[in-house]
Amino acid sequence: MTENNTNDNNEAEGPAPERVVGTPKVEERVVSETPADPYDDHDGPYRAFETHARPEEVQRRGEKIASVWFLLAFLGGIGFLVSYFVFNSEEIADPQIAQYSNMALGGTLTLALFGIGAGMTVWARQVMPHYEVHSPYDELPSSEEEKSSFGTFFMQSADESGFTKRPLMRRTLILAMVPLGLAPIVLLRDTGPLPGDKFKETLWENGRRMYVEGTHRALRPEDLENDPYGMISALPAIDDDHYPHGISLNDQAKSVILLIKMPEGDWKSRMTEEIEGTDGQTRLNWTHNGIVAYSKICTHVGCPAALYERTSHRILCPCHQSTFDAADAAHVVFGPAHRPLPQLPIGVDDEGYLIATGDFTEPPGPTFWEYAKD
Ligand code: FES
């Protein structure tokens, strides 16, 4: 091995200089190829002058293993794109199918990213030579000499990494990156088409009954009557034949409401103000026997605002602590939200079930670009 000779010389002249990023390579540095694995016995990191390269046969094996990982990453990336298109937006309205879709997208993306990571790890450990490189803090900017030497260093590192010398590994890596590079472009599809009026309309309409969220039990005023400070989450009662998978997640997100019962004397001034755009109606006209209905979706960024403090009638959103006063038209009393929770007008039908008497008059949830009060 040539390493011993070099080390002898170095010992006679004192310690050999260490390799510094941006400087020409050290002339005395010797690349040794040892058939046995020297990594187990070596004490500490390899210095610049004692660079170790794996034997060619180990490097070849590493190249093949890394390439297999890159191929798996490629398949994972393709699988991600396929999963994205296999589950269309109507199917994923079914929560069960949405779960499969999420698992397929997450699993394939994990395989793609893990494959690239594992391949690069094998590449670094078995194909690249090992030695210590350090870079001391330096004055900026770099000198002309340092700038010109960087090119040399860069090309040398590219050579040593095996990127130019190992075409199988290089090509499979590039192959693996293609679907991952395409994924963000494909996902742009989800940004369109523009929502139009979708955010401004919900499933609520005049005469629509309401179910307790998670059941098919239609609500009556008596359900809240035994509890003068009660609160229930509810959804529109929709015919199952019309919605075989139940209400889509998007429709649920827009329609879910909080029904709150409170003593009549607790209402505050905003409840008696005339509502803009109506024929002299007030928010109290939209309540029924002390029951008021508000959108459950926070007007900040859309979390479910479902923490209710009975004694103060405050509705708290747990995400960023926006607080709405249920006794005062869900006016914002604290936090980043800047709009009240929209109120749903309610009443009872002939059979005594609670119903909506119309849709929200403003879009529930966070404000969006096309948001404007009609
Ligand atoms: S989403 Fe409710 S406070 Fe931010």
Residues whose N, C-alpha, C, O or C-beta is under 5 A from the ligand:
A	BS01	FES	C298 H300 V301 G302 C303 C317 C319 H320 Q321 S322
